Amino acid sequence: MHTVVERELELNLVLSPERSIPVPARLTYRTEDPYAVHITFHISSDTPVDWTFARDLLVEGVFRPSGHGDVRIWPTKVDGRNVLCVALSSPDGDALLEAPSAAVSAWLERTLRLVPPGTETDRLGIDDGLALLLAPMPADDLWLRDPWPSDESSDGES
């Protein structure tokens, strides 16, 4: 059975040091994809914008700067509030978002209770899949039988 942990929240898209606009977003974690977190931004377009990245990156970003390249996350304070800065880069452009630390941390803690760090691989069912893949099939016994009967006769003749 797979479980989904979701959280709706409002992020701030930073347009300049003095100006930001609210952006509704949804955090999603699925136990069948245990290493990843998903953020869906509902911006003023018909199509939501989805980003997927490693849960570990977000966990580390709550405490210290983490990531490089397309996704970078770090904790900071803005107007006395604890926020997580999330910098996203894509061929379509760059975005800097501020997320409320407490809301993200509470959601993240729920995902960590559900699938503790280090147990993600168990959720993937790799062992079960391999066992199924490698299980003998009825036709396998034809291949396992010796196709060349031995020359020794069993009727007692010498």
Disulfide bonds with the S-S distance in Angstrom:
none
